[in-house]
């Protein structure tokens, strides 16, 4: 990572997530419901559901909420059936943006996403136009000062795919998307708790934004994240504080 502070960027993002905790619950319930519908209600045989449950409990979601979402997804309770959609496009200076949604009304969702792109200087693209710029993987970030040698030994022995040293001293551990929960649990058992961990679409390269362009790009990302049906927004843009 050339020059910018990955650590500062992560701390800023965590603060924003804390401020939107109510919406995070809504997104997690949708994800649990869809995961249970597609792969069954038993997390031991459904890696996607296991991951969604782990994220929900990390956010202190009540167990009853999690169990109701699983029952809705597996058909034990009635509920809305959500469709998964992915939109791809470009932001300021051609930065790639990928938007994952879950919706019961595709017409509403595409209108909301297109409006956000158009209003804030972006362009909604065609399927596949930017997806190749991202890798589906598990990502954990450890604070500057973490014992690199010890972390690397444990991570590689638990099935991690890569270790990345950032310029600011933070360390990233990359896993396969469905190995993430097991690797994370084994690292934590060895005393290494990540400051942030998630299954994500990690950009192969990043574009640093500063000044007015950073403000414009952040407005676009915020507008997309504020759409009711949006689950996740991924981008090659890095906003410098």
TADA-V925333 format. One record per residue. OMEGA is omega as a letter, one per 30 degrees, with the letter a starting at -180 (999 if undefined). Layout:
omega
OMEGA
OMEGA
This chain:
omega
a
l
a
a
l
a
l
a
l
a
l
a
l
l
l
l
l
a
a
a
l
l
l
l
a
a
a
l
l
a
l
a
a
l
l
l
a
a
a
a
l
a
a
l
a
a
a
l
l
l
a
l
l
l
a
a
l
l
l
l
l
a
l
l
l
a
l
l
l
a
l
a
a
l
l
l
l
l
l
l
a
l
l
l
l
l
a
l
a
l
a
l
l
l
a
l
l
a
l
a
l
a
l
a
a
a
l
a
a
l
a
a
l
a
a
l
a
a
a
l
l
l
l
a
a
l
l
a
l
a
a
l
a
l
l
a
l
a
l
l
a
a
l
a
l
l
a
a
a
l
a
a
a
a
a
l
l
l
l
a
a
l
a
l
l
a
a
l
l
a
l
l
a
l
l
a
a
l
a
a
a
a
a
a
a
l
l
l
l
l
a
a
a
l
l
l
a
l
a
l
a
a
l
l
a
l
a
l
l
l
a
l
l
l
a
a
l
l
l
a
l
a
l
a
a
l
a
a
a
l
a
l
l
a
l
a
l
a
l
l
999
